[in-house]
């Protein structure tokens, strides 16, 4: 390989790394966490595993067939993780019977500032019960 060919290859490769950059921890997609739900009185409570000091910074609630523009979004919601559960009272959101909802929320820790957790759950409401249902492939980020 001649000097000119080596120089051309060098000039092609090095600027590519400068323009693209190296992958960092923020470049990796983390899978959504899945959780279960239960009804406590009139509240709907989601289990938060390893809750520590995590609190919700965003909650998105939608019916199963809704497009993202139709989701109800709450930034810095007025609900909190307490005793390992995130409970949503009827005053926060009114779930209707005989529908399936997708609830997504982002948990952020003040102590572990760069650590965000994305959680998603599908729930079905009937006249007298609430239950978790399996998510479809397009409803959560999996590996």
N, C-alpha and C positions, 0 to 999 in steps of 0.2 A: 504494500500500500504506500503510495507516495505521500509526501508531506502535504500536498494540496488536498488529497482525498481525506487525510486524517483531519486537517483543519476544517474541511467542509462538514465532516461528521461531528466534530467537536462543536462547531457553531450551530449545528442543528439540534444536538442533544442538550447542551447546557442551557440555552435560552428556554427550551421547553420546560425544564424543571423550574426555572425562575418564573415563568408565566403561570404554570399550573400549581406549583407549590407542592409541599410534602403533605401527605395525609396526617391529620391530627386527630385527637380524641373526639372533637366535635364533628368530624366528618363521618363518623360511624353511626349507622342507623341502629338504634336499640329497639328490640321487639317490644310491643305493647305487653303490659302485664294484664293477665286476666284475673277477674275477681268474682266472688259470689255475692249474692244479695239476700237480705232477709227483711221482713217487715217487723218493726218494733212499734206497736201501737199504730199510729197513723204515719209514722216516719218510714222512709225507705233507707236502709242502711247497707253500705258496701264495706266489706272487709278490707282493711288496709294492712297487708303483711309488713312486718318490720317497720312500723309506723314512725318510730323515733320522733323527730320534730317536724316531719313532713306536713305541709298544709296545702290545700288546693289553691292554685293560681288561675286556673281556667276550668270551667265545666261546660261541656257541650251535650245537649240533650236533643234527641230527634226520634221520630218514628222510624221504623226499620227502612222504609222505602224512600225517605226524604233525601234530597240532594243537599250538599253542604251549605248552599245559600239559604236553605230552609231550617237549618239547625238553630236552636236557641242557645246563645252563648252568654256566659257569665264570666267576666274578668274580675279577678279578686273577689270571689263570691263571699257572701256573709255566713257561709257554713264552714265548719272546721272538723278536723279529724280529732275525735275524742275516744280514748280507750280502744284504739285500734280500729275504729269504724268512722266512715264518713256518712253521716245521716242527713237525708234531705227531707225536710218537713213539707207538708202540703202548702204552707205559706210561701215556700221558695219556688216550688214547681208543682203543678197539678197534673198528675198522671191520670189518663182516662182508661176506663175498663175496656177489655177486649181489644187491646192493642199491644204490639211489641215495640219496645223502645231500645235504642242504643244510647248508653250513657258513657261519655268519655271525659276523663279529667286528667289534668296535669298536677302532679304533686312536686313541690319545691321545698328544699330544706334550707334554713338559714345557716345552719352549722356547716352543711356540706353544700355550699353555694353553687357549685357547678354540676350538682347531681339532680337531674330532673327525672321524674318517672311518669310515664304515660300509661294510664290504666283504662281499660275498656270492658264493658259488660253489656250483654243483651238480656233484657228482662221482659217477661210476658205478664200482662195483667189480665185477670179474669174477674168476674163479679166478686168472688170471695177469696182470691189468692194472688200471690206474686211468686214468680219462680224465675230462676236463671235459665236461659236457653242457649244452645250452642251458637257461636258466632259464625258467620259466613267468611269465606276466604278474603273478601274485599272489605271487611269491617275492622280488621286489625292488621298491624304490621307483624308478620311472623318471620322466622328464619327458616 
